Amino acid sequence: MLIVDQVSKSFASFQALDQVSFEMHSGDIIGLLGKNGAGKTTLMRILTSFIGASSGTVSIDGEDIAKHSLSIRKKIGYLPEKPPLYGDMTVQYYLKFAAEIKDVPKNKQQFQLAKVIQECDLEQVKHKTIATLSKGYKQRVGIAQAIIHEPKLLILDEPTSGLDPMQIQQVLALIKNQRDQRTVLLSTHTLTEIEQVAQRVIMIKSGRIVLDDPLDVLLNSSDANQSQPLTLEQVFINHHQQPSPVSAALTGGK
């Protein structure tokens, strides 16, 4: 479904991504982890064709994103950390607008509109203006616009940021339900959320992938200092206490 091969990205002298490679298959839900500045957002912007890679290739559903960006964008749903919402529109009108700009055929727009309103539990607020909604409902509207055109790949950047515990569980349940319909790449700083929905974890540090493993393997492993299984938080801390790949190379691993 998604193949990222040796992707690098530089901004002047700053190396944001350095030879990143991984694959995702249909139905995968993968958690993308890393500290601020690790390169997660840069990677997601490349995958969504917002920016180009300096080198390397990305293919989605068999198409090279550099050569077929317009057709590939129709296969991607994207929710940035700040959802692209228009506060003065009603939920229903906004989602109809989203369907139109994402080229949902006119004879399918009403069906898709009804489907995402039901799937994202927006029925009771569909006639309300977006500005009056709680943040939890706004996130659901953001997810609804990201899936209204039935994308094969869904990319979510901090989808539960700022939500209360009940809202978080509702959004996570919605994300988990996407597994049967599409492939999901989820970026979040909240590691317990990854444990609830993801099957696999990819961790980026200083622009490089330092971990790519199934979640159950990580959670059932242990280190030399303890006999108990590690938590995802411990895995994250352990990897970020180690020298970065670049630093290790410069110091000869010392």
Salt bridges, closest charged atoms under 4 A:
ASP18 OD2 - ARG208 NE 2.75
ASP28 OD2 - ARG200 NH1 3.89
ASP61 OD2 - LYS75 NZ 3.12
ASP61 OD2 - LYS152 NZ 2.80
GLU63 OE1 - LYS75 NZ 2.94
GLU100 OE2 - LYS96 NZ 2.69
ASP103 OD2 - LYS74 NZ 3.73
ASP121 OD2 - ARG140 NH1 3.30
GLU123 OE2 - LYS126 NZ 2.78
GLU150 OE2 - LYS115 NZ 2.45
GLU150 OE1 - ARG182 NH2 2.55
GLU158 OE2 - HIS189 ND1 2.71
ASP212 OD1 - ARG200 NE 2.71
